[in-house]
Amino acid sequence: MKDQTAKTESKRDPLVRLVKRDSVSAARSVIVHAAAILLAMLVCGIFFVIVTDSSIIEIYSAMVSGTIRNSITVNSFFKEACMLLIIAVGLAPAFKMSFWNVGGQGQVLAGGMAAAMWLYYLGNKLPNAAIIPLMIISAAVGGGIWALVPAIFRVKFSTNETLFTLMMNYIAIQLVKYLRITWSPIHALGMISRKAGSMPSLFGNQNGWIYVIAAVAVIMMYVYMNKTKHGYEISVVGEAPNTARYAGISEFRVIIRTAFISGAICGLAGFLYVSAIDHTISETMGGGYGFTAVIVAWLAKFNPIFMTLISMLISFIRSGSSEIVSRNTTTLDSSIANINIGIFLFFMLGCEFFLNYKIVFRGGKEAGK
Amino acid sequence: MKDNNCDMEARTEAASAPNGCAVRLTGITKRFGSVTANSNITMDVRRGEVLALLGENGSGKTTLMNMLSGIYYPDEGTIEINGEAASIRSPKDAFDLGIGMIHQHFKLVDVFTAAENIVLGLPGKSSLNMRAVRERILEICKKYGFDVDPDRKVYNMSVSEKQTLEIVKVLYRGADILILDEPTAVLTPQETERLFDVIRNMRADGKSIIIITHKLHEVMEISDRVAILRRGEYITTLETKDADEKTLAEAMVGEKLSLNIDRPEPHGLVKRLEVKGLSCVDPEGVPTLTDISFSAYGGEILGVAGISGCGQRELLESIAGLESTLPGSSVLYYPDDGEPEELIGKSPREIRSLGVALSFVPEDRLGMGLVGSMGMTDNMMLKSYNSGAPVFLHKKDPSALAGSVRDDLGVVTPSLSTPVRRLSGGNVQKVLVGREIAEAPTVLMTAYAVRGLDINTSYAIYKLLNEQKEKGVAVIYVGEDIDVLLELCDRILILCGGVVSGIVDAASATKEEIGLYMTKAGGPSPAPSEKGDDVC
């Protein structure tokens, strides 16, 4: 009968089995992550060798040179890393609270629209010293409202915030498309002076303010999440809503407040796109970083230092890839960068498995990392 | 009965002998990282016996059974089932070998019926003959004396019905070896009795039953033999008829014990709480508490008895401000000086600042009261984090408190920042109770404070409660073990169907008397219960 076959089968130990690890030492974690990054780089390199017919040395040197060749490429590398980082920092507190905010993209656009509004109506009429603070505040409020709406529906009607924040992205995209037509002066550069509402340079660097804002955001978010009462409330509500109720923490207040902060930081990123980078709005603003940032925040387990490192790695892959694309414009286009970022994320997510489990082969031999 | 010994010679015939070994474990070792959960365990289970597996929290009982049921795979050692070496790689392998485990946390799909849950995951043809399934279920029920309605949805079932369903599920799959992990922890005395009847029927049918439990009197009542584990090691197996509760407890703990609970004479009683006309309804409008009135005094322990789900939770939660009450309800708090204060309408935080502490221990210890991913220090400040200067957290006091709770209550933890979810159940509970007591409350409410705890820890908690009582704290103790209630408390309030059916003096009351109040006899007429499946 069935029983018998099962018995003969089960005489032997399983060929491969997985053993959950109890805890992971810091050293092991560093080694596994480093191995994953090297493997990802190796696969990226091999991929380019196949599609471009270059040697692997050429590929890597092109990627590095595309990043550090001159001050323009270096600045572009840091700028992209910082923008991704700011959005990831914005999303982190919401995730920590188990509020799955995948509406980063929409919140960036909402912030961008709110900032561009001032540009359109008062761009040539007010001095920058007045208009930039107005842009910053309204961008934060705009992004915040974009996150606030799903939050209110979540606490009042228990709607699913993942779907809701996702859908809010599309509303923002359509609104931007509409405004691009009605606000054509911003679209058609030149109607408004390029200087109007532009972030001034800092330390002689056009992106200076972006770097400063990213650094401040990372540090403040670290302090906010780990050292403040608000951060503590976020952890309690995120992990144990019943415990929060029992401790007298108002779930309503914490979710509303945190969602707003999360959206406001994303909105601030939208302001930076309008004021310091694009000087216009478009629905592709931010290049999908609202989604990439979700993975950055998760991979880093909301640790700001890791978020910084991962953002820089992704930015490196992006700048390196576009360098290779620019050398092979006949065969490649810019979407190659996304393929490579995908390869990188695949390895980074995959290594989590090896951190949490070890593989044991029949006969008790253990597979290494 | 002499030669049903599972020694070496008997082993070869074991498969054919009617009283042979159903399970034989040899040198089983299981490690999790640096922790050795089971170390070189060698023991056996006979056919047609009830074996109680006894051990303190963290002694490795559940781990050992999880290896039998295919959830873990042993690092070392061999398992023989019915005399044949077996490698149990998955729960499916375990089922194929006739091993079924009923876990503490039920694994059922809420929106499915009983019958659907039973066939879930079974191989079969593309069309499913539910009528045949139903008949088979009813046949099993009839054989062993279960009461299961195959068409009832799981979300409509009480805890004991769900447990019954789990047992029927494994029997349906042809299990001959059943493992029950603390099955009585969630049952009332009556339900426990019914479960034991079923277990006896299964034993008579030749099935082997392994039951994990902490309750010594249940071990004495139901088991044929008792296997004892201590800190991951196998100590011994005793014939139940040769053992008594005291020897078992000592074998389990490894030292001499006294199994008496002190009850210091209450003195200097002061009225602390006066509950008048307290009523609650659940979200569907069904009354959960009806016109509750009683007083609690500083310097005494007021026990609350009752079949589970008769309003104990609602009672404590309404006093703590977590449950909304009907108009006309009143809970007066009498401070040392000044006028009595009305607690109804105050927020949990305001009530707590008056000194009314609720140490509520629900089925899921981590679900309410603690945050699993946080260490002891962060959990200590759960209620006090908002005090002190604004904006930033102040971790100095909570850290000192965590240290003293760890030392005073003997919490075993690698460090104060180790996530409490990694601690064993007993230690988690000590952290919770320790924090509540540290607040120096004037009213301390505990619910099921010792549920699932081992003997040593339970007694440590009784001692803590007595210390609070002697300090003049009004202690309200919701318990499920009537023997303990009678020994520990000064007065016992009995709830039945959301109504106070009696308040008795614990020193003179008997178990039978309380049992009667629990089932309404002698109490006032019961509240109309629309919930047909309600235990009351």
Interface residues (C-beta under 8 A of the other chain):
Chain A: K2 D3 A6 K7 S10 K11 R12 D13 P14 R17 K20 R21 D22 S23 K227 T228 K229 G231 Y232 E233 S235 V236 E239 A240 N242 T243 R245 Y246 A247 G248
Chain B: F32 G33 S34 V35 Y73 E84 A85 A86 S87 I88 R89 D93 D96 L97 G98 L322 S347 P348 R349 R352 L358 F360 L366 G367 M368 G369 L370 V371 G372 S373 M374 D378 M381 L382 K383 Y385 N386 P390 V391 F392 L393
